[in-house]
Amino acid sequence: MKAPGFWTERNTLAWLLYPFSLVYGRISLSRFNKKERYKAHMPVLCVGNLVMGGAGKTPTALALGRAAAGLNLSPIFLTRGFKGSESGPLLVDPAHHSIAEVGDEALLLARVAPTIVAKDRVAGAKLAEELNREKDGSIIIMDDGFQNPYLYKDFNLIIVDSQQSIGNGFIFPAGPLRAPLNPQVRRADQFVIVGEGGKAPQLRQLLARLGKASSHASLQPSRCSLLGGTRVFAFCGIGHPDKFYRTLEQLELEVIDYQDFDDHHTFSSEEIEAILNRAEAQDLDIVTTSKDHVRLQQLGEVGARLAQKAHVIEVDMTFDDKSFPRHALEQARRKFSRR
């Protein structure tokens, strides 16, 4: 979701909503504190966050999936399939499943490793057990689901954006927190701080005081077919579009025109035509994110036209400690063996 502006400060609107946050906080805490009722027969590494909206969970999950495959493990992703109609559990088949059915993130994950969509995470874990029964080194990598109380996680890896951090520190709807902060921090095994935003130093100090280990990572462009200085029309429908534009700055692309949409936005034919026309009128190359490109490919002829014209800006989650993904996977497997 796109975070409202007042989530970054404790202004009048945030305080007006604060009583509702107290109610939501009690409900979410009660759910969060439920004893996790199912322990999968393979390690479960959960990539989660503390707040509503994007923080970098999917790029982190993808990095862990690639690292697991490189270690000859058998990773399988488990995701809710946000905005997809299928409740699951089902194994995603990119050749047959659409974004409307399984969501854009599931199709991105399925490019790297087998991916299960399941609103019921326990049912999803049981399907993973069936699919990987004969495979050595099986591990479930959950993309989101940290606050879900029903499936036991062997290792909780929490992603925090250094720009957004925890916002104004209030619980939804007055702020971005999904549940009271301290219980969430206590349950986390390790944190990854993404980027070099102004709140990064305070985050590291806070986590150190709470006795929690933290690592640093950043989203780095991995592939771009355009040369620096190219004049572009940029569009995206992600939680924090400023991340996309910072990547374009890194690539030294000159953004002449742009259009932002809500996270996971389904583009209409009129919106697609408008993008094509604005770019053509100004003689601009079109750039977008991999998530948006996946959605375009399934929107019929007009979507395919824009998908063909658009240059995809691929990004990878890059860890300062190159061995971090391996260590996280090893810790999840070690904790599983000690159950």
Secondary structure, DSSP 4 states (H G I P E B T S, - for coil): -PPPGGGGS--HHHHHHHHHHHHHHHHHHHHHTSPP-B--SS-EEEEE-SBSS-SSHHHHHHHHHHHHHHTT-EEEEEE--TT-S--S-EE--TTT--HHHH-HHHHHHTTTS-EEE-SSHHHHHHHHHHHTTT-TTEEEEEES-TT-SSB--SEEEEEEETTTTTTTSPBTTTSSBSS-HHHHHHH-SEEEEES--TTHHHHHHHHHHTT--EEEEEEEEEE--S-TT-EEEEEE-SS-HHHHHHHHHHTT-EEEEEEE--TT----HHHHHHHHHHHHHTT-EEEEEHHHHHHHTTSHHHHHHHHHHEEEEEEEEEESSTTHHHHHHHHHHHHHHT-
